[in-house]
Amino acid sequence: MRDIVRDLSHGPARLPSVHPDDQAPRVVEPTTTPLRLPAGIALINKMCEAADAQDRAAKMETLARVEIARLRPKSLCTTMS
């Protein structure tokens, strides 16, 4: 343990510095990537459309039941219950 402390007593080691003129300039050219839909988006769209169709059908059924109950004569409603 004393050896470790003695080694670090003069401070951490320094990395060698590199003079900026010694490095060659890098040329970075922009790359173009065509835009496209993410993988699997067609499947997700189909699943959403199917869920929407089910929701619409359920809503139409509920509205039809409410309308039938509203139009049904009161006497039928009490005898059928």
Backbone as numpy.savetxt, mean C-alpha at the origin, in Angstrom:
# Nx Ny Nz CAx CAy CAz Cx Cy Cz
42.58 -6.31 29.33 41.76 -5.13 29.33 42.63 -3.87 29.33
43.73 -3.92 30.09 44.62 -2.75 30.14 45.24 -2.47 28.77
45.50 -3.52 28.01 46.07 -3.32 26.67 45.10 -2.58 25.77
43.81 -2.90 25.89 42.80 -2.21 25.07 42.73 -0.74 25.46
42.70 -0.47 26.74 42.64 0.91 27.20 43.89 1.67 26.77
45.07 1.04 26.86 46.32 1.68 26.46 46.33 1.96 24.96
45.77 1.04 24.17 45.73 1.26 22.72 44.84 2.44 22.34
43.78 2.64 23.09 42.83 3.71 22.77 43.16 5.03 23.47
44.22 5.05 24.23 44.53 6.26 24.99 44.92 7.43 24.09
45.45 7.15 22.91 45.86 8.24 22.02 44.73 8.65 21.07
43.53 8.06 21.18 42.39 8.44 20.36 42.14 7.41 19.27
41.03 7.54 18.59 40.70 6.57 17.55 41.62 6.73 16.33
41.75 5.67 15.58 42.56 5.70 14.37 41.89 6.60 13.34
42.70 7.22 12.51 42.18 8.12 11.48 42.28 7.45 10.11
41.28 7.72 9.29 41.31 7.22 7.92 42.20 8.12 7.08
42.88 7.55 6.11 43.71 8.42 5.26 42.83 9.37 4.45
43.28 10.59 4.32 42.50 11.57 3.57 42.88 11.48 2.10
41.92 11.77 1.26 42.13 11.74 -0.18 41.94 13.16 -0.69
42.90 13.62 -1.42 42.82 14.97 -1.96 41.78 14.99 -3.07
40.88 15.98 -3.11 39.81 16.01 -4.13 40.34 16.05 -5.55
41.52 16.60 -5.78 42.06 16.67 -7.14 42.54 15.31 -7.63
42.79 14.38 -6.71 43.28 13.06 -7.09 42.17 12.16 -7.63
40.95 12.52 -7.39 39.83 11.68 -7.84 39.32 12.16 -9.19
39.02 11.21 -10.06 38.46 11.56 -11.37 36.98 11.90 -11.20
36.50 12.92 -11.89 35.07 13.27 -11.77 34.19 12.17 -12.37
33.10 11.91 -11.69 32.16 10.89 -12.17 31.03 11.57 -12.93
30.72 11.01 -14.07 29.61 11.52 -14.86 28.42 10.61 -14.62
27.35 11.19 -14.12 26.15 10.41 -13.83 25.08 10.81 -14.82
24.66 9.86 -15.62 23.62 10.13 -16.61 22.29 9.61 -16.08
21.23 10.37 -16.27 19.93 9.90 -15.80 19.45 8.71 -16.62
18.80 7.79 -15.95 18.23 6.64 -16.65 16.73 6.85 -16.79
16.19 6.37 -17.87 14.75 6.49 -18.08 14.12 5.12 -17.93
13.10 5.06 -17.12 12.36 3.82 -16.90 10.92 4.06 -17.32
10.38 3.25 -18.22 8.99 3.47 -18.62 8.03 3.19 -17.47
7.00 4.00 -17.39 5.99 3.81 -16.35 5.08 2.65 -16.72
4.76 1.83 -15.74 3.83 0.73 -15.96 3.13 0.41 -14.66
2.03 -0.29 -14.77 1.27 -0.66 -13.58 2.04 -1.68 -12.76
1.88 -1.65 -11.44 2.55 -2.64 -10.61 2.03 -4.05 -10.91
2.84 -5.04 -10.64 2.44 -6.43 -10.87 1.24 -6.76 -9.99
0.26 -7.45 -10.55 -0.90 -7.89 -9.78 -2.04 -6.89 -9.71
-1.88 -5.71 -10.30 -2.93 -4.70 -10.20 -4.19 -5.12 -10.94
-4.05 -5.88 -12.03 -5.23 -6.34 -12.78 -6.07 -7.27 -11.91
-5.43 -8.15 -11.16 -6.16 -9.06 -10.27 -6.87 -8.28 -9.18
-6.21 -7.30 -8.60 -6.82 -6.49 -7.54 -8.02 -5.72 -8.10
-7.91 -5.18 -9.32 -9.03 -4.48 -9.94 -10.23 -5.41 -10.12
-9.99 -6.65 -10.58 -11.08 -7.61 -10.75 -11.74 -7.95 -9.41
-10.93 -8.11 -8.37 -11.47 -8.42 -7.04 -12.33 -7.26 -6.52
-11.89 -6.03 -6.74 -12.65 -4.86 -6.30 -13.96 -4.75 -7.07
-13.92 -5.00 -8.37 -15.14 -4.94 -9.18 -16.14 -6.01 -8.74
-15.66 -7.21 -8.41 -16.55 -8.28 -7.95 -17.17 -7.91 -6.60
-16.38 -7.34 -5.71 -16.91 -6.91 -4.40 -17.94 -5.81 -4.58
-17.69 -4.87 -5.49 -18.66 -3.80 -5.76 -19.96 -4.37 -6.29
-19.88 -5.35 -7.18 -21.09 -5.98 -7.73 -21.89 -6.66 -6.63
-21.20 -7.35 -5.72 -21.90 -7.99 -4.60 -22.56 -6.96 -3.70
-21.87 -5.87 -3.43 -22.44 -4.81 -2.59 -23.67 -4.19 -3.24
-23.60 -3.95 -4.56 -24.76 -3.39 -5.27 -25.95 -4.35 -5.21
-25.70 -5.64 -5.41 -26.79 -6.63 -5.38 -27.42 -6.68 -3.99
-26.61 -6.64 -2.95 -27.14 -6.67 -1.58 -27.97 -5.41 -1.30
-27.51 -4.26 -1.76 -28.23 -3.01 -1.56 -29.56 -3.03 -2.30
-29.55 -3.54 -3.56 -30.80 -3.62 -4.33 -31.79 -4.57 -3.65
-31.30 -5.67 -3.10 -32.20 -6.60 -2.40 -32.82 -5.94 -1.17
-32.00 -5.23 -0.43 -32.51 -4.54 0.77 -33.55 -3.49 0.39
-33.27 -2.70 -0.63 -34.22 -1.68 -1.07 -35.51 -2.31 -1.59
-35.41 -3.43 -2.29 -36.61 -4.11 -2.79 -37.45 -4.62 -1.63
-36.82 -5.19 -0.60 -37.58 -5.68 0.56 -38.28 -4.54 1.28
-37.60 -3.41 1.40 -38.21 -2.24 2.06 -39.40 -1.74 1.25
-39.25 -1.69 -0.05 -40.32 -1.21 -0.92 -41.52 -2.16 -0.89
-41.25 -3.46 -0.91 -42.34 -4.45 -0.84 -43.08 -4.32 0.49
-42.34 -4.15 1.57 -42.97 -3.99 2.88 -43.78 -2.71 2.94
-43.34 -1.68 2.29 -44.06 -0.41 2.29 -45.35 -0.51 1.48
-45.32 -1.23 0.37 -46.48 -1.33 -0.51 -47.48 -2.39 -0.04
-47.05 -3.32 0.77 -47.93 -4.40 1.23 -49.02 -3.80 2.13
-50.27 -4.24 1.93 -51.34 -3.74 2.80 -51.06 -4.09 4.25
-51.49 -3.22 5.15 -51.25 -3.42 6.58 -51.87 -4.70 7.09
-53.01 -5.09 6.55 -53.69 -6.29 7.04 -52.84 -7.54 6.72
-52.15 -7.57 5.61 -51.31 -8.70 5.27 -50.08 -8.77 6.16
-49.59 -7.61 6.56 -48.39 -7.58 7.38 -48.65 -8.19 8.75
-49.83 -7.94 9.33 -50.11 -8.46 10.67 -50.46 -9.93 10.63
-51.08 -10.42 9.55 -51.46 -11.83 9.50 -50.28 -12.71 9.11
-49.32 -12.17 8.38 -48.19 -12.99 7.93 -47.09 -13.06 8.97
-47.09 -12.20 9.95 -46.03 -12.18 10.94 -46.11 -13.31 11.87
